[in-house]
Amino acid sequence: MSVHLFPVRVYYEDTDMGGIVYHANYLRYVERARSDWVRQLGNDQNAMREAGIVWVVRRIEAEYLSTAKFDDELVVETTMRKVSGARLVMDQLVLRGETPIFRASVTAVCMNAAGRPVRLPAEIRALLA
C-alpha cells in the first residue's frame, strides 16, 4: 500500500500563546495532505462538485502524541486503510523527523447536493483500487 507524503512547515500563525501548534491546526494539516493526495491520484474535486458530489469527513479519531513548534518541518503521511462502496478510511500520521506528533483515522464519504450520502463514483473506486 502506497504512502502519500506531504510536507508542512509550522508558521507563527499556527501556534498558540505557549508557542506550540494550536491543536485544531493538525486537522488543517491532515486535510491539506488528503486534498493533495486525491489530486495526485487524478481526482478532480472541482469536476465532482460541478456534478453535484462532494467529499465530506464523516468521522475523525485523533490522538495528540507530542508537540510541534514554530518553524518545525513536519511531514504528513497518508495511507489508505479501506475503500468500500460508500466510504474511504485513511490513516494519517504527522511526523517531525522520526517523531510522531499527531495521529488520525479519517473516514470520508461522498454526498450529493441534497446532503445525502452517495456511493463513491466508480472512477474514484478504480483510482483507489
Backbone atoms as SQL, in Angstrom:
CREATE TABLE atoms (id INTEGER PRIMARY KEY, chain TEXT, resi INTEGER, resn TEXT, atom TEXT, x REAL, y REAL, z REAL);
INSERT INTO atoms VALUES
  (1, 'A', 1, 'MET', 'N', 0.848, -1.173, 0.000),
  (2, 'A', 1, 'MET', 'CA', 0.000, 0.000, 0.000),
  (3, 'A', 1, 'MET', 'C', 0.893, 1.235, 0.000),
  (4, 'A', 2, 'SER', 'N', 0.626, 2.169, -0.898),
  (5, 'A', 2, 'SER', 'CA', 1.482, 3.338, -1.002),
  (6, 'A', 2, 'SER', 'C', 1.151, 4.361, 0.080),
  (7, 'A', 3, 'VAL', 'N', 2.166, 5.139, 0.402),
  (8, 'A', 3, 'VAL', 'CA', 2.035, 6.192, 1.400),
  (9, 'A', 3, 'VAL', 'C', 2.242, 7.525, 0.688),
  (10, 'A', 4, 'HIS', 'N', 1.328, 8.460, 0.913),
  (11, 'A', 4, 'HIS', 'CA', 1.468, 9.806, 0.368),
  (12, 'A', 4, 'HIS', 'C', 2.144, 10.671, 1.424),
  (13, 'A', 5, 'LEU', 'N', 3.169, 11.422, 1.027),
  (14, 'A', 5, 'LEU', 'CA', 3.898, 12.297, 1.935),
  (15, 'A', 5, 'LEU', 'C', 3.622, 13.748, 1.571),
  (16, 'A', 6, 'PHE', 'N', 3.326, 14.557, 2.579),
  (17, 'A', 6, 'PHE', 'CA', 3.004, 15.965, 2.358),
  (18, 'A', 6, 'PHE', 'C', 3.767, 16.803, 3.381),
  (19, 'A', 7, 'PRO', 'N', 4.708, 17.652, 2.911),
  (20, 'A', 7, 'PRO', 'CA', 5.484, 18.467, 3.851),
  (21, 'A', 7, 'PRO', 'C', 4.685, 19.667, 4.357),
  (22, 'A', 8, 'VAL', 'N', 4.922, 20.007, 5.623),
  (23, 'A', 8, 'VAL', 'CA', 4.276, 21.161, 6.260),
  (24, 'A', 8, 'VAL', 'C', 5.333, 21.878, 7.096),
  (25, 'A', 9, 'ARG', 'N', 5.377, 23.186, 6.974),
  (26, 'A', 9, 'ARG', 'CA', 6.222, 23.986, 7.864),
  (27, 'A', 9, 'ARG', 'C', 5.296, 24.708, 8.830),
  (28, 'A', 10, 'VAL', 'N', 5.684, 24.759, 10.086),
  (29, 'A', 10, 'VAL', 'CA', 4.893, 25.445, 11.101),
  (30, 'A', 10, 'VAL', 'C', 5.226, 26.936, 11.056),
  (31, 'A', 11, 'TYR', 'N', 4.204, 27.736, 10.828),
  (32, 'A', 11, 'TYR', 'CA', 4.353, 29.189, 10.829),
  (33, 'A', 11, 'TYR', 'C', 3.884, 29.760, 12.161),
  (34, 'A', 12, 'TYR', 'N', 4.290, 31.001, 12.438),
  (35, 'A', 12, 'TYR', 'CA', 3.920, 31.653, 13.680),
  (36, 'A', 12, 'TYR', 'C', 2.407, 31.633, 13.881),
  (37, 'A', 13, 'GLU', 'N', 1.653, 31.852, 12.815),
  (38, 'A', 13, 'GLU', 'CA', 0.187, 31.886, 12.910),
  (39, 'A', 13, 'GLU', 'C', -0.413, 30.547, 13.322),
  (40, 'A', 14, 'ASP', 'N', 0.360, 29.468, 13.217),
  (41, 'A', 14, 'ASP', 'CA', -0.113, 28.134, 13.595),
  (42, 'A', 14, 'ASP', 'C', -0.010, 27.871, 15.096),
  (43, 'A', 15, 'THR', 'N', 0.685, 28.758, 15.807),
  (44, 'A', 15, 'THR', 'CA', 0.989, 28.480, 17.208),
  (45, 'A', 15, 'THR', 'C', 0.057, 29.229, 18.164),
  (46, 'A', 16, 'ASP', 'N', 0.004, 28.727, 19.396),
  (47, 'A', 16, 'ASP', 'CA', -0.807, 29.363, 20.432),
  (48, 'A', 16, 'ASP', 'C', 0.092, 30.231, 21.316),
  (49, 'A', 17, 'MET', 'N', -0.444, 30.717, 22.405),
  (50, 'A', 17, 'MET', 'CA', 0.319, 31.601, 23.290),
  (51, 'A', 17, 'MET', 'C', 1.539, 30.909, 23.895),
  (52, 'A', 18, 'GLY', 'N', 1.499, 29.595, 23.977),
  (53, 'A', 18, 'GLY', 'CA', 2.626, 28.844, 24.520),
  (54, 'A', 18, 'GLY', 'C', 3.706, 28.562, 23.492),
  (55, 'A', 19, 'GLY', 'N', 3.469, 28.975, 22.240),
  (56, 'A', 19, 'GLY', 'CA', 4.460, 28.766, 21.191),
  (57, 'A', 19, 'GLY', 'C', 4.415, 27.387, 20.556),
  (58, 'A', 20, 'ILE', 'N', 3.358, 26.618, 20.870),
  (59, 'A', 20, 'ILE', 'CA', 3.221, 25.303, 20.245),
  (60, 'A', 20, 'ILE', 'C', 2.044, 25.331, 19.273),
  (61, 'A', 21, 'VAL', 'N', 2.024, 24.381, 18.365),
  (62, 'A', 21, 'VAL', 'CA', 0.955, 24.338, 17.372),
  (63, 'A', 21, 'VAL', 'C', -0.384, 24.168, 18.074),
  (64, 'A', 22, 'TYR', 'N', -1.312, 25.061, 17.736),
  (65, 'A', 22, 'TYR', 'CA', -2.668, 25.002, 18.268),
  (66, 'A', 22, 'TYR', 'C', -3.310, 23.704, 17.795),
  (67, 'A', 23, 'HIS', 'N', -4.013, 23.007, 18.679),
  (68, 'A', 23, 'HIS', 'CA', -4.489, 21.647, 18.410),
  (69, 'A', 23, 'HIS', 'C', -5.328, 21.528, 17.133),
  (70, 'A', 24, 'ALA', 'N', -6.158, 22.504, 16.817),
  (71, 'A', 24, 'ALA', 'CA', -7.016, 22.414, 15.637),
  (72, 'A', 24, 'ALA', 'C', -6.236, 22.491, 14.328),
  (73, 'A', 25, 'ASN', 'N', -5.027, 23.045, 14.378),
  (74, 'A', 25, 'ASN', 'CA', -4.251, 23.172, 13.142),
  (75, 'A', 25, 'ASN', 'C', -3.767, 21.826, 12.616),
  (76, 'A', 26, 'TYR', 'N', -3.664, 20.823, 13.475),
  (77, 'A', 26, 'TYR', 'CA', -3.302, 19.497, 12.977),
  (78, 'A', 26, 'TYR', 'C', -4.380, 18.980, 12.023),
  (79, 'A', 27, 'LEU', 'N', -5.637, 19.321, 12.300),
  (80, 'A', 27, 'LEU', 'CA', -6.720, 18.929, 11.391),
  (81, 'A', 27, 'LEU', 'C', -6.563, 19.617, 10.046),
  (82, 'A', 28, 'ARG', 'N', -6.081, 20.854, 10.046),
  (83, 'A', 28, 'ARG', 'CA', -5.801, 21.554, 8.784),
  (84, 'A', 28, 'ARG', 'C', -4.678, 20.854, 8.016),
  (85, 'A', 29, 'TYR', 'N', -3.638, 20.481, 8.732),
  (86, 'A', 29, 'TYR', 'CA', -2.507, 19.825, 8.070),
  (87, 'A', 29, 'TYR', 'C', -2.933, 18.522, 7.401),
  (88, 'A', 30, 'VAL', 'N', -3.703, 17.705, 8.118),
  (89, 'A', 30, 'VAL', 'CA', -4.101, 16.423, 7.530),
  (90, 'A', 30, 'VAL', 'C', -5.123, 16.618, 6.407),
  (91, 'A', 31, 'GLU', 'N', -5.953, 17.665, 6.500),
  (92, 'A', 31, 'GLU', 'CA', -6.889, 17.973, 5.406),
  (93, 'A', 31, 'GLU', 'C', -6.134, 18.361, 4.141),
  (94, 'A', 32, 'ARG', 'N', -5.132, 19.210, 4.284),
  (95, 'A', 32, 'ARG', 'CA', -4.323, 19.605, 3.123),
  (96, 'A', 32, 'ARG', 'C', -3.647, 18.392, 2.499),
  (97, 'A', 33, 'ALA', 'N', -3.159, 17.505, 3.338),
  (98, 'A', 33, 'ALA', 'CA', -2.498, 16.298, 2.833),
  (99, 'A', 33, 'ALA', 'C', -3.480, 15.412, 2.073),
  (100, 'A', 34, 'ARG', 'N', -4.710, 15.255, 2.602),
  (101, 'A', 34, 'ARG', 'CA', -5.717, 14.442, 1.894),
  (102, 'A', 34, 'ARG', 'C', -6.083, 15.077, 0.563),
  (103, 'A', 35, 'SER', 'N', -6.250, 16.390, 0.543),
  (104, 'A', 35, 'SER', 'CA', -6.590, 17.082, -0.704),
  (105, 'A', 35, 'SER', 'C', -5.484, 16.910, -1.739),
  (106, 'A', 36, 'ASP', 'N', -4.241, 17.035, -1.295),
  (107, 'A', 36, 'ASP', 'CA', -3.116, 16.857, -2.205),
  (108, 'A', 36, 'ASP', 'C', -3.051, 15.421, -2.717),
  (109, 'A', 37, 'TRP', 'N', -3.326, 14.465, -1.842),
  (110, 'A', 37, 'TRP', 'CA', -3.293, 13.050, -2.215),
  (111, 'A', 37, 'TRP', 'C', -4.330, 12.733, -3.291),
  (112, 'A', 38, 'VAL', 'N', -5.586, 13.170, -3.087),
  (113, 'A', 38, 'VAL', 'CA', -6.610, 12.851, -4.090),
  (114, 'A', 38, 'VAL', 'C', -6.343, 13.584, -5.401),
  (115, 'A', 39, 'ARG', 'N', -5.745, 14.779, -5.332),
  (116, 'A', 39, 'ARG', 'CA', -5.366, 15.496, -6.556),
  (117, 'A', 39, 'ARG', 'C', -4.304, 14.711, -7.309),
  (118, 'A', 40, 'GLN', 'N', -3.300, 14.201, -6.578),
  (119, 'A', 40, 'GLN', 'CA', -2.240, 13.424, -7.225),
  (120, 'A', 40, 'GLN', 'C', -2.763, 12.118, -7.803),
  (121, 'A', 41, 'LEU', 'N', -3.836, 11.579, -7.208),
  (122, 'A', 41, 'LEU', 'CA', -4.450, 10.368, -7.755),
  (123, 'A', 41, 'LEU', 'C', -5.190, 10.647, -9.064),
  (124, 'A', 42, 'GLY', 'N', -5.458, 11.931, -9.332),
  (125, 'A', 42, 'GLY', 'CA', -6.183, 12.292, -10.546),
  (126, 'A', 42, 'GLY', 'C', -7.650, 12.589, -10.306),
  (127, 'A', 43, 'ASN', 'N', -8.041, 12.705, -9.038),
  (128, 'A', 43, 'ASN', 'CA', -9.428, 13.024, -8.710),
  (129, 'A', 43, 'ASN', 'C', -9.624, 14.537, -8.788),
  (130, 'A', 44, 'ASP', 'N', -10.491, 14.985, -9.699),
  (131, 'A', 44, 'ASP', 'CA', -10.779, 16.406, -9.878),
  (132, 'A', 44, 'ASP', 'C', -11.967, 16.776, -8.996),
  (133, 'A', 45, 'GLN', 'N', -11.674, 17.339, -7.824),
  (134, 'A', 45, 'GLN', 'CA', -12.738, 17.665, -6.875),
  (135, 'A', 45, 'GLN', 'C', -13.652, 18.774, -7.397),
  (136, 'A', 46, 'ASN', 'N', -13.126, 19.679, -8.232),
  (137, 'A', 46, 'ASN', 'CA', -13.987, 20.712, -8.823),
  (138, 'A', 46, 'ASN', 'C', -14.996, 20.090, -9.781),
  (139, 'A', 47, 'ALA', 'N', -14.542, 19.140, -10.583),
  (140, 'A', 47, 'ALA', 'CA', -15.464, 18.454, -11.507),
  (141, 'A', 47, 'ALA', 'C', -16.504, 17.657, -10.721),
  (142, 'A', 48, 'MET', 'N', -16.083, 17.024, -9.626),
  (143, 'A', 48, 'MET', 'CA', -17.047, 16.300, -8.790),
  (144, 'A', 48, 'MET', 'C', -18.110, 17.248, -8.245),
  (145, 'A', 49, 'ARG', 'N', -17.657, 18.403, -7.736),
  (146, 'A', 49, 'ARG', 'CA', -18.597, 19.370, -7.168),
  (147, 'A', 49, 'ARG', 'C', -19.570, 19.868, -8.233),
  (148, 'A', 50, 'GLU', 'N', -19.077, 20.123, -9.432),
  (149, 'A', 50, 'GLU', 'CA', -19.939, 20.564, -10.524),
  (150, 'A', 50, 'GLU', 'C', -20.954, 19.484, -10.897),
  (151, 'A', 51, 'ALA', 'N', -20.586, 18.215, -10.673),
  (152, 'A', 51, 'ALA', 'CA', -21.502, 17.102, -10.928),
  (153, 'A', 51, 'ALA', 'C', -22.432, 16.846, -9.741),
  (154, 'A', 52, 'GLY', 'N', -22.275, 17.649, -8.682),
  (155, 'A', 52, 'GLY', 'CA', -23.171, 17.535, -7.538),
  (156, 'A', 52, 'GLY', 'C', -22.731, 16.576, -6.459),
  (157, 'A', 53, 'ILE', 'N', -21.434, 16.210, -6.454),
  (158, 'A', 53, 'ILE', 'CA', -20.914, 15.280, -5.442),
  (159, 'A', 53, 'ILE', 'C', -19.696, 15.913, -4.781),
  (160, 'A', 54, 'VAL', 'N', -19.654, 15.850, -3.455),
  (161, 'A', 54, 'VAL', 'CA', -18.511, 16.383, -2.719),
  (162, 'A', 54, 'VAL', 'C', -18.047, 15.370, -1.669),
  (163, 'A', 55, 'TRP', 'N', -16.764, 15.464, -1.327),
  (164, 'A', 55, 'TRP', 'CA', -16.205, 14.669, -0.233),
  (165, 'A', 55, 'TRP', 'C', -16.573, 15.326, 1.086),
  (166, 'A', 56, 'VAL', 'N', -16.931, 14.527, 2.067),
  (167, 'A', 56, 'VAL', 'CA', -17.262, 15.019, 3.402),
  (168, 'A', 56, 'VAL', 'C', -16.597, 14.107, 4.423),
  (169, 'A', 57, 'VAL', 'N', -15.974, 14.724, 5.421),
  (170, 'A', 57, 'VAL', 'CA', -15.413, 13.932, 6.511),
  (171, 'A', 57, 'VAL', 'C', -16.565, 13.485, 7.397),
  (172, 'A', 58, 'ARG', 'N', -16.672, 12.194, 7.591),
  (173, 'A', 58, 'ARG', 'CA', -17.746, 11.598, 8.394),
  (174, 'A', 58, 'ARG', 'C', -17.312, 11.360, 9.828),
  (175, 'A', 59, 'ARG', 'N', -16.005, 11.018, 9.966),
  (176, 'A', 59, 'ARG', 'CA', -15.500, 10.675, 11.298),
  (177, 'A', 59, 'ARG', 'C', -13.995, 10.907, 11.343),
  (178, 'A', 60, 'ILE', 'N', -13.540, 11.430, 12.479),
  (179, 'A', 60, 'ILE', 'CA', -12.102, 11.551, 12.741),
  (180, 'A', 60, 'ILE', 'C', -11.836, 11.069, 14.154),
  (181, 'A', 61, 'GLU', 'N', -10.886, 10.161, 14.262),
  (182, 'A', 61, 'GLU', 'CA', -10.357, 9.769, 15.564),
  (183, 'A', 61, 'GLU', 'C', -8.951, 10.349, 15.618),
  (184, 'A', 62, 'ALA', 'N', -8.701, 11.221, 16.587),
  (185, 'A', 62, 'ALA', 'CA', -7.427, 11.921, 16.648),
  (186, 'A', 62, 'ALA', 'C', -6.710, 11.639, 17.957),
  (187, 'A', 63, 'GLU', 'N', -5.383, 11.581, 17.857),
  (188, 'A', 63, 'GLU', 'CA', -4.555, 11.372, 19.033),
  (189, 'A', 63, 'GLU', 'C', -3.352, 12.314, 18.946),
  (190, 'A', 64, 'TYR', 'N', -3.211, 13.152, 19.954),
  (191, 'A', 64, 'TYR', 'CA', -2.094, 14.092, 20.031),
  (192, 'A', 64, 'TYR', 'C', -0.972, 13.403, 20.800),
  (193, 'A', 65, 'LEU', 'N', 0.161, 13.224, 20.137),
  (194, 'A', 65, 'LEU', 'CA', 1.240, 12.421, 20.701),
  (195, 'A', 65, 'LEU', 'C', 2.392, 13.243, 21.267),
  (196, 'A', 66, 'SER', 'N', 2.648, 14.394, 20.675),
  (197, 'A', 66, 'SER', 'CA', 3.739, 15.262, 21.084),
  (198, 'A', 66, 'SER', 'C', 3.406, 16.663, 20.587),
  (199, 'A', 67, 'THR', 'N', 4.310, 17.606, 20.766),
  (200, 'A', 67, 'THR', 'CA', 4.049, 18.966, 20.316),
  (201, 'A', 67, 'THR', 'C', 4.982, 19.356, 19.182),
  (202, 'A', 68, 'ALA', 'N', 4.475, 20.242, 18.340),
  (203, 'A', 68, 'ALA', 'CA', 5.293, 20.862, 17.302),
  (204, 'A', 68, 'ALA', 'C', 5.352, 22.345, 17.622),
  (205, 'A', 69, 'LYS', 'N', 6.417, 23.000, 17.169),
  (206, 'A', 69, 'LYS', 'CA', 6.648, 24.407, 17.483),
  (207, 'A', 69, 'LYS', 'C', 6.949, 25.199, 16.221),
  (208, 'A', 70, 'PHE', 'N', 6.933, 26.505, 16.393),
  (209, 'A', 70, 'PHE', 'CA', 7.223, 27.422, 15.303),
  (210, 'A', 70, 'PHE', 'C', 8.470, 26.997, 14.525),
  (211, 'A', 71, 'ASP', 'N', 8.344, 26.999, 13.213),
  (212, 'A', 71, 'ASP', 'CA', 9.401, 26.709, 12.241),
  (213, 'A', 71, 'ASP', 'C', 9.778, 25.237, 12.133),
  (214, 'A', 72, 'ASP', 'N', 9.077, 24.358, 12.846),
  (215, 'A', 72, 'ASP', 'CA', 9.321, 22.925, 12.669),
  (216, 'A', 72, 'ASP', 'C', 8.947, 22.517, 11.245),
  (217, 'A', 73, 'GLU', 'N', 9.680, 21.563, 10.719),
  (218, 'A', 73, 'GLU', 'CA', 9.341, 20.949, 9.441),
  (219, 'A', 73, 'GLU', 'C', 8.683, 19.616, 9.748),
  (220, 'A', 74, 'LEU', 'N', 7.441, 19.477, 9.310),
  (221, 'A', 74, 'LEU', 'CA', 6.661, 18.273, 9.557),
  (222, 'A', 74, 'LEU', 'C', 6.374, 17.577, 8.238),
  (223, 'A', 75, 'VAL', 'N', 5.992, 16.320, 8.326),
  (224, 'A', 75, 'VAL', 'CA', 5.531, 15.559, 7.172),
  (225, 'A', 75, 'VAL', 'C', 4.264, 14.836, 7.577),
  (226, 'A', 76, 'VAL', 'N', 3.243, 14.931, 6.717),
  (227, 'A', 76, 'VAL', 'CA', 2.007, 14.189, 6.940),
  (228, 'A', 76, 'VAL', 'C', 2.044, 12.960, 6.041),
  (229, 'A', 77, 'GLU', 'N', 1.959, 11.785, 6.646),
  (230, 'A', 77, 'GLU', 'CA', 1.874, 10.526, 5.903),
  (231, 'A', 77, 'GLU', 'C', 0.408, 10.108, 5.843),
  (232, 'A', 78, 'THR', 'N', -0.073, 9.851, 4.643),
  (233, 'A', 78, 'THR', 'CA', -1.449, 9.398, 4.464),
  (234, 'A', 78, 'THR', 'C', -1.425, 8.021, 3.827),
  (235, 'A', 79, 'THR', 'N', -2.121, 7.087, 4.453),
  (236, 'A', 79, 'THR', 'CA', -2.219, 5.723, 3.948),
  (237, 'A', 79, 'THR', 'C', -3.691, 5.329, 3.899),
  (238, 'A', 80, 'MET', 'N', -4.114, 4.798, 2.778),
  (239, 'A', 80, 'MET', 'CA', -5.486, 4.321, 2.662),
  (240, 'A', 80, 'MET', 'C', -5.597, 2.992, 3.386),
  (241, 'A', 81, 'ARG', 'N', -6.583, 2.892, 4.270),
  (242, 'A', 81, 'ARG', 'CA', -6.789, 1.646, 5.007),
  (243, 'A', 81, 'ARG', 'C', -7.896, 0.806, 4.387),
  (244, 'A', 82, 'LYS', 'N', -8.990, 1.456, 3.962),
  (245, 'A', 82, 'LYS', 'CA', -10.138, 0.698, 3.468),
  (246, 'A', 82, 'LYS', 'C', -10.955, 1.542, 2.496),
  (247, 'A', 83, 'VAL', 'N', -11.403, 0.902, 1.423),
  (248, 'A', 83, 'VAL', 'CA', -12.325, 1.531, 0.477),
  (249, 'A', 83, 'VAL', 'C', -13.519, 0.614, 0.349),
  (250, 'A', 84, 'SER', 'N', -14.704, 1.171, 0.522),
  (251, 'A', 84, 'SER', 'CA', -15.929, 0.398, 0.304),
  (252, 'A', 84, 'SER', 'C', -16.767, 1.156, -0.720),
  (253, 'A', 85, 'GLY', 'N', -17.940, 0.680, -0.970),
  (254, 'A', 85, 'GLY', 'CA', -18.806, 1.336, -1.933),
  (255, 'A', 85, 'GLY', 'C', -19.188, 2.743, -1.538),
  (256, 'A', 86, 'ALA', 'N', -19.193, 3.027, -0.229),
  (257, 'A', 86, 'ALA', 'CA', -19.675, 4.320, 0.228),
  (258, 'A', 86, 'ALA', 'C', -18.672, 5.116, 1.060),
  (259, 'A', 87, 'ARG', 'N', -17.546, 4.510, 1.424),
  (260, 'A', 87, 'ARG', 'CA', -16.624, 5.261, 2.281),
  (261, 'A', 87, 'ARG', 'C', -15.175, 4.924, 2.023),
  (262, 'A', 88, 'LEU', 'N', -14.352, 5.848, 2.451),
  (263, 'A', 88, 'LEU', 'CA', -12.913, 5.721, 2.345),
  (264, 'A', 88, 'LEU', 'C', -12.339, 5.988, 3.732),
  (265, 'A', 89, 'VAL', 'N', -11.507, 5.068, 4.228),
  (266, 'A', 89, 'VAL', 'CA', -10.892, 5.233, 5.541),
  (267, 'A', 89, 'VAL', 'C', -9.384, 5.365, 5.338),
  (268, 'A', 90, 'MET', 'N', -8.816, 6.432, 5.907),
  (269, 'A', 90, 'MET', 'CA', -7.393, 6.712, 5.779),
  (270, 'A', 90, 'MET', 'C', -6.765, 6.847, 7.152),
  (271, 'A', 91, 'ASP', 'N', -5.513, 6.435, 7.256),
  (272, 'A', 91, 'ASP', 'CA', -4.718, 6.686, 8.451),
  (273, 'A', 91, 'ASP', 'C', -3.750, 7.805, 8.101),
  (274, 'A', 92, 'GLN', 'N', -3.624, 8.773, 9.010),
  (275, 'A', 92, 'GLN', 'CA', -2.713, 9.884, 8.783),
  (276, 'A', 92, 'GLN', 'C', -1.843, 10.074, 10.013),
  (277, 'A', 93, 'LEU', 'N', -0.564, 10.323, 9.753),
  (278, 'A', 93, 'LEU', 'CA', 0.406, 10.492, 10.815),
  (279, 'A', 93, 'LEU', 'C', 1.225, 11.743, 10.513),
  (280, 'A', 94, 'VAL', 'N', 1.328, 12.653, 11.489),
  (281, 'A', 94, 'VAL', 'CA', 2.160, 13.841, 11.353),
  (282, 'A', 94, 'VAL', 'C', 3.452, 13.572, 12.105),
  (283, 'A', 95, 'LEU', 'N', 4.562, 13.745, 11.403),
  (284, 'A', 95, 'LEU', 'CA', 5.882, 13.463, 11.972),
  (285, 'A', 95, 'LEU', 'C', 6.768, 14.699, 11.941),
  (286, 'A', 96, 'ARG', 'N', 7.591, 14.845, 12.966),
  (287, 'A', 96, 'ARG', 'CA', 8.712, 15.795, 12.957),
  (288, 'A', 96, 'ARG', 'C', 9.950, 14.913, 12.966),
  (289, 'A', 97, 'GLY', 'N', 10.578, 14.792, 11.812),
  (290, 'A', 97, 'GLY', 'CA', 11.666, 13.825, 11.682),
  (291, 'A', 97, 'GLY', 'C', 11.094, 12.431, 11.860),
  (292, 'A', 98, 'GLU', 'N', 11.598, 11.704, 12.820),
  (293, 'A', 98, 'GLU', 'CA', 11.098, 10.361, 13.125),
  (294, 'A', 98, 'GLU', 'C', 10.065, 10.368, 14.250),
  (295, 'A', 99, 'THR', 'N', 9.819, 11.549, 14.831),
  (296, 'A', 99, 'THR', 'CA', 8.941, 11.641, 15.999),
  (297, 'A', 99, 'THR', 'C', 7.485, 11.829, 15.595),
  (298, 'A', 100, 'PRO', 'N', 6.608, 10.892, 15.969),
  (299, 'A', 100, 'PRO', 'CA', 5.176, 11.080, 15.705),
  (300, 'A', 100, 'PRO', 'C', 4.620, 12.198, 16.591),
  (301, 'A', 101, 'ILE', 'N', 3.884, 13.111, 15.961),
  (302, 'A', 101, 'ILE', 'CA', 3.321, 14.265, 16.662),
  (303, 'A', 101, 'ILE', 'C', 1.807, 14.120, 16.823),
  (304, 'A', 102, 'PHE', 'N', 1.166, 13.604, 15.776),
  (305, 'A', 102, 'PHE', 'CA', -0.298, 13.542, 15.729),
  (306, 'A', 102, 'PHE', 'C', -0.686, 12.362, 14.851),
  (307, 'A', 103, 'ARG', 'N', -1.740, 11.646, 15.273),
  (308, 'A', 103, 'ARG', 'CA', -2.223, 10.504, 14.501),
  (309, 'A', 103, 'ARG', 'C', -3.736, 10.648, 14.357),
  (310, 'A', 104, 'ALA', 'N', -4.235, 10.324, 13.160),
  (311, 'A', 104, 'ALA', 'CA', -5.686, 10.394, 12.934),
  (312, 'A', 104, 'ALA', 'C', -6.130, 9.256, 12.031),
  (313, 'A', 105, 'SER', 'N', -7.330, 8.776, 12.296),
  (314, 'A', 105, 'SER', 'CA', -8.024, 7.863, 11.388),
  (315, 'A', 105, 'SER', 'C', -9.222, 8.663, 10.869),
  (316, 'A', 106, 'VAL', 'N', -9.310, 8.796, 9.554),
  (317, 'A', 106, 'VAL', 'CA', -10.322, 9.661, 8.947),
  (318, 'A', 106, 'VAL', 'C', -11.206, 8.836, 8.020),
  (319, 'A', 107, 'THR', 'N', -12.509, 8.963, 8.210),
  (320, 'A', 107, 'THR', 'CA', -13.481, 8.333, 7.315),
  (321, 'A', 107, 'THR', 'C', -14.130, 9.433, 6.489),
  (322, 'A', 108, 'ALA', 'N', -14.046, 9.299, 5.173),
  (323, 'A', 108, 'ALA', 'CA', -14.651, 10.262, 4.255),
  (324, 'A', 108, 'ALA', 'C', -15.708, 9.553, 3.424),
  (325, 'A', 109, 'VAL', 'N', -16.773, 10.280, 3.118),
  (326, 'A', 109, 'VAL', 'CA', -17.853, 9.773, 2.269),
  (327, 'A', 109, 'VAL', 'C', -18.153, 10.820, 1.211),
  (328, 'A', 110, 'CYS', 'N', -18.906, 10.427, 0.203),
  (329, 'A', 110, 'CYS', 'CA', -19.375, 11.367, -0.806),
  (330, 'A', 110, 'CYS', 'C', -20.832, 11.698, -0.521),
  (331, 'A', 111, 'MET', 'N', -21.164, 12.974, -0.742),
  (332, 'A', 111, 'MET', 'CA', -22.552, 13.408, -0.562),
  (333, 'A', 111, 'MET', 'C', -23.003, 14.142, -1.816),
  (334, 'A', 112, 'ASN', 'N', -24.324, 14.076, -2.072),
  (335, 'A', 112, 'ASN', 'CA', -24.871, 14.795, -3.215),
  (336, 'A', 112, 'ASN', 'C', -25.277, 16.206, -2.808),
  (337, 'A', 113, 'ALA', 'N', -25.800, 16.968, -3.745),
  (338, 'A', 113, 'ALA', 'CA', -26.165, 18.362, -3.494),
  (339, 'A', 113, 'ALA', 'C', -27.258, 18.497, -2.438),
  (340, 'A', 114, 'ALA', 'N', -28.043, 17.460, -2.236),
  (341, 'A', 114, 'ALA', 'CA', -29.110, 17.484, -1.230),
  (342, 'A', 114, 'ALA', 'C', -28.586, 17.104, 0.155),
  (343, 'A', 115, 'GLY', 'N', -27.277, 16.819, 0.260),
  (344, 'A', 115, 'GLY', 'CA', -26.701, 16.467, 1.547),
  (345, 'A', 115, 'GLY', 'C', -26.885, 15.015, 1.925),
  (346, 'A', 116, 'ARG', 'N', -27.207, 14.189, 0.959),
  (347, 'A', 116, 'ARG', 'CA', -27.400, 12.762, 1.221),
  (348, 'A', 116, 'ARG', 'C', -26.161, 11.986, 0.780),
  (349, 'A', 117, 'PRO', 'N', -25.801, 10.953, 1.561),
  (350, 'A', 117, 'PRO', 'CA', -24.653, 10.117, 1.164),
  (351, 'A', 117, 'PRO', 'C', -24.939, 9.385, -0.142),
  (352, 'A', 118, 'VAL', 'N', -23.904, 9.249, -0.955),
  (353, 'A', 118, 'VAL', 'CA', -23.988, 8.502, -2.207),
  (354, 'A', 118, 'VAL', 'C', -22.785, 7.576, -2.303),
  (355, 'A', 119, 'ARG', 'N', -22.909, 6.580, -3.151),
  (356, 'A', 119, 'ARG', 'CA', -21.785, 5.673, -3.382),
  (357, 'A', 119, 'ARG', 'C', -20.609, 6.440, -3.980),
  (358, 'A', 120, 'LEU', 'N', -19.422, 6.002, -3.643),
  (359, 'A', 120, 'LEU', 'CA', -18.247, 6.600, -4.269),
  (360, 'A', 120, 'LEU', 'C', -18.339, 6.351, -5.768),
  (361, 'A', 121, 'PRO', 'N', -18.094, 7.351, -6.578),
  (362, 'A', 121, 'PRO', 'CA', -18.134, 7.133, -8.031),
  (363, 'A', 121, 'PRO', 'C', -17.178, 6.015, -8.431),
  (364, 'A', 122, 'ALA', 'N', -17.582, 5.247, -9.442),
  (365, 'A', 122, 'ALA', 'CA', -16.790, 4.091, -9.891),
  (366, 'A', 122, 'ALA', 'C', -15.371, 4.488, -10.252),
  (367, 'A', 123, 'GLU', 'N', -15.200, 5.653, -10.883),
  (368, 'A', 123, 'GLU', 'CA', -13.846, 6.065, -11.274),
  (369, 'A', 123, 'GLU', 'C', -12.963, 6.358, -10.048),
  (370, 'A', 124, 'ILE', 'N', -13.584, 6.800, -8.949),
  (371, 'A', 124, 'ILE', 'CA', -12.841, 7.027, -7.705),
  (372, 'A', 124, 'ILE', 'C', -12.428, 5.688, -7.107),
  (373, 'A', 125, 'ARG', 'N', -13.353, 4.733, -7.056),
  (374, 'A', 125, 'ARG', 'CA', -13.015, 3.413, -6.528),
  (375, 'A', 125, 'ARG', 'C', -11.920, 2.780, -7.367),
  (376, 'A', 126, 'ALA', 'N', -11.961, 2.984, -8.683),
  (377, 'A', 126, 'ALA', 'CA', -10.918, 2.431, -9.564),
  (378, 'A', 126, 'ALA', 'C', -9.563, 3.065, -9.269),
  (379, 'A', 127, 'LEU', 'N', -9.544, 4.381, -9.032),
  (380, 'A', 127, 'LEU', 'CA', -8.285, 5.063, -8.702),
  (381, 'A', 127, 'LEU', 'C', -7.678, 4.540, -7.418),
  (382, 'A', 128, 'LEU', 'N', -8.543, 4.157, -6.482),
  (383, 'A', 128, 'LEU', 'CA', -8.089, 3.748, -5.159),
  (384, 'A', 128, 'LEU', 'C', -7.849, 2.244, -5.037),
  (385, 'A', 129, 'ALA', 'N', -8.242, 1.493, -6.067),
  (386, 'A', 129, 'ALA', 'CA', -8.115, 0.035, -6.015),
  (387, 'A', 129, 'ALA', 'C', -6.661, -0.385, -6.099);
